[in-house]
Structures are given as structure tokens and as C-alpha cells.
């Protein structure tokens, strides 16, 4: 049963102390604060760190959706690997930079704002918000809304939710950085179904025209949208060719391969001076068997049994050599 209590301290990274907030049930374990990869870490160590972070984020986020009785866990699972790679390795950002409003920090705009739970959970793993704050997700007076709001969470760079708005915001942010002569980069994470919004193509055209080389758009190419496959709704292909025609440097990558993602993000900005589009091939619900590539899991609340199966599968995949207790 949900109880009402005040978090022991104002959660780190929230805009203000929200006062008493109804708390969701405690998870089987709070997500550990893993932080960034070490600056001198080798590739194997980086991949291992990011893989463990993604494992912990998925474990925690499915419990949050179950307890809150709302969320978009399928799409959240498809972008988890991208988010952990950006926040815990690739981006020039830290909790200290956010708290100090460092103008040179990299920015990320989560255009598919309905997957806010994944963003909050990654922020907790990175030390931007307290892990206990996740127990307030979508509760009355919580700072952790169902869609991210920049007025409520310091690490959120843009309030998003209406699809087709995130890329235009990111283009403006990147253009401001270019005018400032700043080295900061702007990343934006979009859903592939979202690319059916015409505002995105105006933004793609504008970014290419202004050669916003420090802008990187990541397309979560999970091939599913609400209620249908993208190909059945409005086929995007040939997506890469279209983006090239709009003046972008395009890279296609396995969106669940942390090493490949880290390599791609390390090459932003591209030497050509063009903005970079990363088409990240993912599966909605990855890697849970009953959820993977299933359109029903765009917006669906898992049962207690669903959660138990998912946790068991996630743990087995993350630690395959551990003996069963």
C-alpha cells in the first residue's frame, strides 16, 4: 500500500523541497549511484561499467512503472543503453556542473518525454538525483512528473512530452552554442515514430543549413510506435538517405552495444562540420523476452508476475556465471 511520508532530505537535483509527497513502495533494492566511468578506464572497463548501469536502471525502472501504475516501460528499455552511455561516459556533464550551471556542460534533450522514468533512473545512477526520489515518480506534488520538466529537476534541460518539439529545442540550443563560440555539445533523443511530425524535418533542414556540428540527434529506431509498427503508419525509409539529403552526417549503430555507442559519441562533432544523426537500432522492451519487440508494451503496466520474470531475466543476463542460490 502507498504511504505518505517526507523524504529524509530534499532529493539532490530537484528544484526545491516538494514537502510531503506520497511514496511508492520500496523496491527490492535502491539503485546504486554508479557515477561516471573512470577517465583512464580502458574499453573493457567502460563497457562493463555501462552494462552494469543499464542492468540496474532497467531493474529499477520496471519496478517504478509497476508501483506507479503508469509509464512507458517498453520505450524506456529501448533507450536505456543510449542514456547510460551518454550520462555516465560520453557527455561532458556531472552533478557538480549541473548544480553550478556550468555553461560549458553538454546538454541532452529527451524529445520522447513519455520515457521520463528512464531518464530519472539514469540520473539517479549518475548521482544527479537521490535514488530515494524515484519513489515519488508521478505522485502528487512530486518533482518527477510523467514527462520531464526543467523547472522541477535541475538536470532536465527542456520540458518535453508533445512529440516533435525536442529536436527544434535542441537546434536552438546548438545554434546558441555556435553563436557563443562554445565547445559544448547538444544531444537529443527522438523516437522513430516521432519523425512523422513535420516540425522535425524543418529542424533537420535548419540544423543542416547552419552546419550545427556540435548537435547530435539520436533516433531510437525500435520500429514501433503507439499501437502499430512505424512501417504500417508512415514508413520512414530510406531514413539515412533522407537525413544525408538534409545535410547531416549519419551513422547507424546497434543501440544496445555500449562500446559501439561510446565510439560514435566520441566522434561528435564530425570533422565535416555537419550535425550528426545516430540511427540507433534497438528493440522496444529489450532484453525482456515477453516484452521485446511487442507493440503492446508501448504503454502498459506490468503485473507483479511480469516484474518477477523481468527481474529474473535481467539478473541472469547481467550475471550469467553466478550460481543459483
QUIGIZI-V892853 format. One record per backbone hydrogen bond with DSSP energy under -0.5 kcal/mol. CO is the residue of the C=O (numbers start at 1). NH is the residue of the N-H. If there is no record, write none. Layout:
BEGIN
co=CO nh=NH
co=CO nh=NH
END
This chain:
BEGIN
co=3 nh=5
co=3 nh=23
co=5 nh=21
co=11 nh=14
co=12 nh=130
co=13 nh=154
co=16 nh=18
co=21 nh=5
co=23 nh=3
co=32 nh=34
co=38 nh=41
co=42 nh=46
co=43 nh=47
co=44 nh=48
co=45 nh=49
co=46 nh=50
co=47 nh=51
co=48 nh=52
co=49 nh=53
co=50 nh=54
co=51 nh=55
co=52 nh=56
co=53 nh=57
co=54 nh=58
co=55 nh=59
co=56 nh=60
co=57 nh=61
co=58 nh=62
co=59 nh=63
co=60 nh=64
co=61 nh=65
co=62 nh=66
co=63 nh=67
co=64 nh=68
co=65 nh=69
co=65 nh=70
co=72 nh=76
co=73 nh=77
co=74 nh=78
co=74 nh=285
co=75 nh=79
co=76 nh=80
co=79 nh=83
co=80 nh=84
co=81 nh=85
co=82 nh=86
co=83 nh=87
co=84 nh=88
co=85 nh=89
co=85 nh=90
co=86 nh=91
co=88 nh=37
co=91 nh=93
co=92 nh=106
co=94 nh=98
co=95 nh=99
co=96 nh=100
co=97 nh=102
co=98 nh=101
co=102 nh=105
co=107 nh=187
co=108 nh=110
co=108 nh=157
co=109 nh=111
co=109 nh=189
co=111 nh=113
co=112 nh=115
co=113 nh=116
co=115 nh=118
co=115 nh=119
co=116 nh=120
co=117 nh=121
co=118 nh=122
co=119 nh=123
co=120 nh=124
co=121 nh=125
co=122 nh=126
co=123 nh=127
co=123 nh=128
co=123 nh=129
co=124 nh=127
co=125 nh=34
co=125 nh=35
co=130 nh=133
co=131 nh=134
co=132 nh=135
co=133 nh=136
co=134 nh=137
co=135 nh=24
co=136 nh=139
co=139 nh=142
co=140 nh=22
co=143 nh=145
co=144 nh=138
co=146 nh=116
co=148 nh=160
co=149 nh=152
co=149 nh=153
co=152 nh=15
co=153 nh=156
co=155 nh=157
co=158 nh=160
co=162 nh=165
co=165 nh=169
co=166 nh=170
co=167 nh=171
co=168 nh=172
co=169 nh=173
co=170 nh=174
co=171 nh=175
co=172 nh=176
co=173 nh=177
co=174 nh=178
co=175 nh=179
co=176 nh=180
co=177 nh=181
co=177 nh=182
co=178 nh=181
co=185 nh=107
co=186 nh=216
co=187 nh=109
co=188 nh=190
co=188 nh=218
co=189 nh=111
co=189 nh=112
co=190 nh=220
co=192 nh=195
co=193 nh=196
co=194 nh=197
co=197 nh=200
co=197 nh=201
co=198 nh=201
co=198 nh=202
co=199 nh=203
co=200 nh=204
co=201 nh=205
co=202 nh=206
co=203 nh=207
co=204 nh=208
co=205 nh=209
co=206 nh=210
co=207 nh=212
co=208 nh=211
co=211 nh=213
co=212 nh=215
co=213 nh=270
co=214 nh=186
co=215 nh=276
co=216 nh=188
co=216 nh=218
co=217 nh=219
co=217 nh=278
co=218 nh=190
co=218 nh=220
co=219 nh=221
co=219 nh=280
co=220 nh=192
co=220 nh=222
co=221 nh=282
co=222 nh=284
co=223 nh=230
co=225 nh=228
co=228 nh=225
co=229 nh=232
co=229 nh=233
co=230 nh=233
co=230 nh=234
co=231 nh=235
co=238 nh=242
co=239 nh=243
co=240 nh=244
co=241 nh=245
co=242 nh=246
co=243 nh=248
co=244 nh=247
co=248 nh=250
co=249 nh=277
co=251 nh=279
co=253 nh=255
co=253 nh=281
co=254 nh=257
co=256 nh=258
co=257 nh=261
co=258 nh=262
co=259 nh=263
co=260 nh=264
co=261 nh=265
co=262 nh=266
co=263 nh=267
co=264 nh=267
co=265 nh=268
co=267 nh=269
co=270 nh=273
co=274 nh=270
co=275 nh=249
co=276 nh=217
co=276 nh=278
co=277 nh=251
co=277 nh=279
co=278 nh=219
co=278 nh=280
co=279 nh=253
co=279 nh=281
co=280 nh=221
co=280 nh=282
co=281 nh=255
co=283 nh=286
co=284 nh=293
co=285 nh=288
co=288 nh=291
co=288 nh=292
co=291 nh=294
co=293 nh=295
co=294 nh=297
co=295 nh=298
co=296 nh=299
co=297 nh=74
co=300 nh=302
co=303 nh=307
co=304 nh=308
co=305 nh=309
co=306 nh=310
co=307 nh=311
co=308 nh=312
co=309 nh=313
co=310 nh=314
co=311 nh=315
co=312 nh=316
co=313 nh=317
co=314 nh=318
co=315 nh=319
co=317 nh=320
co=319 nh=322
END
